[in-house]
Amino acid sequence: MSFTVAIVGRPNVGKSTLFNRLVGKKLALVDDTPGVTRDRRPGDARLMGLNFTIIDTAGLEKAEAESLQGRMRAQTEAAIDEADISLFVVDAKFGLTPVDKELAEMLRRRGKPVVLVANKAEAKGSDGGFYDAYTLGLGEPVPISAEHGQGMLDLRDAIVDAIGKDRAYPPKEDVAVTNVDIPHEMEEDEDYEPEYDDTKPLRVAIIGRPNAGKSTLINRFLGEDRLLTGPEAGITRDSISVEWDWRGRTIKMFDTAGMRRKARVTEKLEKLSVADSLRSIRFAETVVIVFDSTIPFEKQDLQLVDLVIREGRAAVLAFNKWDMIEEPQAVLADLREKTERLLPQARGIRAVPISGQTGRGLDKLMQSIIDTDRVWNKRISTARLNRWLEQTQVQHPPPAVSGRRLKLKYMTQVKARPPAFMISCTRSDALPESYTRYLINGLRNDFDMPSVPIRIHYRSPDNPYESKKKRN
């Protein structure tokens, strides 16, 4: 992207609506409640041939520095300092307020280009607020409707004038075309097992109950106060993604809103936040479930782990706030026992004691994430699987149904992420669930695949005499 733009303004003027309009997706939560946005959220914007990075910010208010509103203001000011240009959004329908005038003065002191945007200009009676915006001394306001997409061409022209055409439209670099060797398609090989690619970016979602320390954990990884934190429960509302490098590998980490039990989620805004968190889980590859070590294994913790497993994602447990534990060895032994007993569907799941406040255990947690992702992407050759299947049936044969022994004939891996296998067998509908669990546990132990979901599907061969039976 050629430059960075920050959207600023007081609460409830339509900043997140404009953000969603520019990125072309409903990434930011939008609601009539003032102050929905709290963290700064970046996105890739496209505006009629103009490409740039856009940052959505919290509404600026006057507040004490230590209060939640004060910490939100600090995040917004950091976004303004990071950006090359600011879109100062005012509400043309409601008109100016003293806060708008204070924000205009703050932006003027920064000395960076500012585009004044009069949103909700399509509303009846908005002319008065539009003309009042001239009194801010930031130039001619651009009338738009972020909700309906009106005035976007004028907004683009104003951004280009403020940033300069050379910066807005950088020249494209000529790429020399060289001879490229195109590999032949790999022939099917029953012994072939692809190697794990440890250079590709890894998507990781951080989930947990409210106030478990998710945002603090990510800030510790980044080494800066990138996300809003504090003692209040439920600070995070949007799912915010951040990128950083760990030992040369790009990690894209998603901070999510705390998820309470479904019966307790009654407000519309919290429902939107939880839905956003669920989308992050489905988009991620590995999911870290953050437990509060002082009150671990609440019912909601167990349900979150079960949700991740059912979604087919690689799961890692992080027992946070370990710096508050007085007898760590005894507590750790107790947590290991409870993990095995309460989470049988995630046998062998990796669990790491950490402290987001002090940074203890973070390298071990990241290594567990990488190791779990390696298993999640694992592929086993068909030859090895069939040798294993034959030996497994000798040790524990499938049960007999109506006096006839079931036989598993052939096995192959049909996909990874998570590992899924297809077994050809006689009378697959009669195979009991207990034998499937036996096979899954055997795969975990013999092929070293702890903690990730394993799927087994069955297929019965077609009976060539079935049509003759029907005719008779």
TAFEN-V703032 format. One record per run of one state. SS is the DSSP state (H for helix, E for strand, C for the rest). FROM is the first residue (numbers start at 1). LEN is the number of residues. If there is no record, write none. Layout:
BEGIN
ss: [SS:SS]
from: [FROM:FROM]
len: [LEN:LEN]
END
This chain:
BEGIN
ss: [C:E:C:H:C:E:C:E:C:H:C:E:C:H:C:E:C:H:C:E:C:E:C:E:C:H:C:H:C:E:C:H:C:E:C:E:C:H:C:H:C:E:H:C:H:C:E:C:H:C:H:C:H:C:E:C:E:C:E:C:H:C:H:C:E:C:E:C:E:C:E:C:H:C:H:C:E:C:H:C]
from: [1:4:9:15:24:41:48:50:57:68:83:85:92:98:111:113:120:127:137:142:144:145:146:150:151:152:164:165:169:202:209:214:223:240:247:249:256:262:265:268:284:286:293:296:299:311:314:321:322:325:328:343:344:347:350:354:355:356:360:361:362:377:382:396:400:402:404:406:408:416:420:426:428:431:433:447:455:460:466:472]
len: [3:5:6:9:17:7:2:7:11:15:2:7:6:13:2:7:7:10:5:2:1:1:4:1:1:12:1:4:33:7:5:9:17:7:2:7:6:3:3:16:2:7:3:3:12:3:7:1:3:3:15:1:3:3:4:1:1:4:1:1:15:5:14:4:2:2:2:2:8:4:6:2:3:2:14:8:5:6:6:1]
END
